[in-house]
Each structure stands twice: as C-alpha cells, then as structure tokens.
Amino acid sequence: MSYDLEWADLPASAAAARSRLEACSDLGDLCVHAPPCLGEYETLAAAYQFHLNIVGMAFCRGGMRRTGMTYQATPQPFPAWPFDGIDDWHSADQRRRDAYKEAEQAASAQTVPGMVGIPEFKLSSNGPWLVGAREIEQALDCYQASSPILRAALEGDDLWAAWIDWLRQTVSHGGFVVR
C-alpha cells in the first residue's frame, strides 16, 4: 500500500491536467487526448506531491501522534454508491455524477468539531481524504509546542524533515489530498 499526497490547490496548469484526467477517467478507456491525460498530469503535478509507502506513513503518523499533531476519531461513512455499476456511472447524466462527487468531497473533508489537528483516519487509508489548511496549521502549532528534545530527535530523520517541510508548504495551497 502506498499513500499519494497532493496539494489541494494546484497551480493552474497542473489543476487543468488533473481536471482533464478526472473527466477522462469518468469515460473509462475512451481517452483520446495526446499526450495521454495520465502522463501529462503526472508530469505537471509531480512537484506538488509527496509519496509514502506504508512504513513511511506509519513513521510520520507516529511522529505526529507523539507531538500531538493528530487525534483519534472514527470517520463518518462516505455516501453510498448510487450507481448500478461502472456502465451506469459512464452513462449517467453529468449532474448525477457531479452530485455524487460533491457528496464524496464533503465526506473527504470531515473533521471532528472541537478537536485540534488532523484526525488519524485521514492518514491511515487512501480515502480519498482532504486534509485542510486549518487542520495542518493546528497540527504544526502542536508540533511547535511539543518538546524541543522530541522535535530535535524527529528532525534528525530525513523523511521526517521532508514531511514537516511539505506540510508547511501545503498550508498555503489549501491543504492536501490523500489518495
């Protein structure tokens, strides 16, 4: 299992490539664009992504837990799939697909009122989850308030240093999406 993380608000060219890829994904194997949507998207979005395998995410999640950046919670369920299968999805009216996508996006952004930081369930599966800028700001504030000895120990690891740097970048880009 791997975690593919990406800025929520991409620069215009990468955002356009992501939108085009998502539109073509709705059509199945019918993408006729040149260059192919996936390749163009991967090229344009690579600078705004962070990839972790299961061990790397467990390490980062553990450091976040130890510094109070995350909290335990149970996610609310995503909306039920209202389609009879992929053929129904492909043939469905665009408004019906958009309504489902909107409900899914709302579920992916869920937080727990009164809690500070990032709910760990957003970092424990591929979601899709949206980790918002406010959640990240709160988590980084908790990190800054944690023990200097603990921070120094964590910052001695290259992965942790890269992770914290990437989190700081995402605050000004709407947060990030976990896929």
C-alpha positions in Angstrom: 0.0 0.0 0.0 1.2 3.5 -0.7 0.0 7.0 0.0 -0.1 9.5 -2.8 -0.5 13.0 -1.4 -1.0 16.2 -3.4 -1.6 19.9 -2.8 -5.4 20.6 -2.7 -4.9 23.7 -4.8 -2.5 23.0 -7.6 -1.1 25.7 -9.9 -3.3 26.3 -13.0 -1.6 24.0 -15.5 -1.4 21.1 -13.1 -5.0 21.7 -11.9 -6.2 21.7 -15.5 -4.4 18.4 -16.2 -5.9 16.9 -13.1 -9.4 18.0 -14.2 -8.9 16.6 -17.7 -7.6 13.3 -16.2 -10.7 13.1 -13.9 -13.0 13.8 -16.8 -11.4 11.1 -19.0 -11.4 8.7 -16.0 -15.2 9.1 -16.0 -15.2 7.8 -19.6 -13.2 4.7 -18.8 -10.7 3.7 -21.6 -12.1 6.3 -24.0 -9.4 9.0 -23.5 -8.3 10.2 -26.9 -6.0 13.0 -25.9 -2.4 13.4 -27.0 -0.4 13.4 -24.9 -2.4 11.0 -22.8 -4.0 12.6 -19.8 -2.3 10.5 -17.1 1.2 11.2 -18.4 0.6 15.0 -18.7 -0.9 15.1 -15.2 1.9 13.1 -13.6 4.5 15.4 -15.2 2.8 18.7 -14.2 1.7 17.6 -10.7 4.9 15.8 -9.6 6.4 18.9 -7.9 3.3 19.2 -5.7 3.1 15.6 -4.5 4.5 13.6 -1.6 4.6 9.8 -1.8 4.9 7.4 1.1 4.8 3.6 1.4 3.0 2.1 4.4 6.2 2.1 6.5 6.9 5.7 5.8 3.4 6.8 6.6 3.4 4.8 9.8 6.6 6.6 10.8 5.2 10.0 10.0 1.9 9.2 11.7 3.8 8.0 14.8 5.8 11.2 15.0 2.7 13.3 14.6 1.0 11.3 17.3 3.9 11.8 19.7 3.9 15.5 19.1 0.1 16.0 19.4 -0.4 16.8 15.8 -3.1 14.1 15.3 -6.1 12.8 17.2 -8.0 9.5 17.2 -11.5 9.6 15.8 -13.9 7.4 13.8 -14.7 8.6 10.3 -18.3 9.1 9.2 -19.2 6.9 6.2 -18.9 8.1 2.7 -22.1 8.3 0.6 -23.4 5.1 -0.7 -22.5 4.4 -4.4 -25.8 5.3 -6.2 -25.0 3.6 -9.5 -25.7 0.1 -10.6 -22.2 -0.4 -11.8 -19.5 1.3 -13.9 -21.6 1.3 -17.0 -24.4 3.1 -15.1 -21.7 5.7 -14.0 -20.5 6.2 -17.5 -23.9 6.6 -19.0 -25.3 8.7 -16.1 -26.2 12.3 -16.6 -23.3 14.6 -15.7 -25.4 16.3 -13.0 -25.9 13.0 -11.3 -22.2 12.2 -11.3 -21.4 15.7 -10.1 -23.8 15.4 -7.2 -22.1 12.2 -6.1 -18.7 13.7 -6.4 -19.8 16.7 -4.4 -21.1 14.4 -1.6 -17.9 12.4 -1.7 -15.8 15.6 -1.4 -17.8 16.8 1.6 -17.2 13.4 3.3 -13.5 13.5 2.5 -13.1 16.9 4.3 -14.8 15.8 7.5 -13.3 16.8 10.8 -14.4 16.4 14.4 -15.8 19.6 16.0 -13.7 20.8 18.9 -10.7 18.7 18.1 -7.3 20.2 17.1 -5.0 18.9 14.4 -5.6 16.1 11.9 -7.8 13.1 12.5 -5.6 10.0 12.1 -8.1 8.2 9.9 -7.1 10.7 7.2 -3.6 9.3 7.3 -4.5 5.6 7.7 -6.1 4.9 4.4 -6.2 6.2 0.9 -9.5 7.9 1.3 -9.8 10.0 -0.7 -9.3 12.4 2.2 -8.9 16.2 2.2 -6.7 17.5 4.9 -7.5 21.2 5.1 -5.1 24.0 5.6 -6.6 24.8 9.1 -6.1 21.2 10.2 -2.5 21.4 9.1 -1.9 24.8 10.8 -3.3 23.4 14.0 -1.1 20.3 13.7 2.0 22.4 13.0 1.2 24.6 16.1 1.0 21.5 18.2 4.3 20.4 16.8 6.0 23.7 17.6 4.6 23.5 21.1 5.9 20.0 21.7 9.2 19.2 23.5 12.3 20.6 21.8 14.1 17.4 22.6 11.4 15.4 20.8 11.4 17.7 17.8 15.2 17.5 17.6 15.1 13.7 17.7 12.5 13.6 14.9 14.2 16.2 12.8 17.3 14.1 12.7 15.5 11.8 10.3 15.5 12.9 6.6 12.0 11.6 6.0 10.6 13.5 9.0 12.3 16.7 7.9 10.9 16.4 4.4 7.5 15.6 5.7 7.3 18.6 8.0 8.6 20.9 5.2 6.0 19.5 2.8 3.2 20.0 5.4 4.3 23.6 5.8 4.1 24.1 2.1 0.6 22.7 1.9 -0.9 25.3 4.3 -0.8 28.0 1.6 -2.2 25.6 -1.0 -5.5 24.6 0.5 -4.0 21.6 2.4 -3.6 18.2 0.6 -5.5 15.3 -0.7 -4.7 11.7 0.4 -5.3 9.1 -2.3 
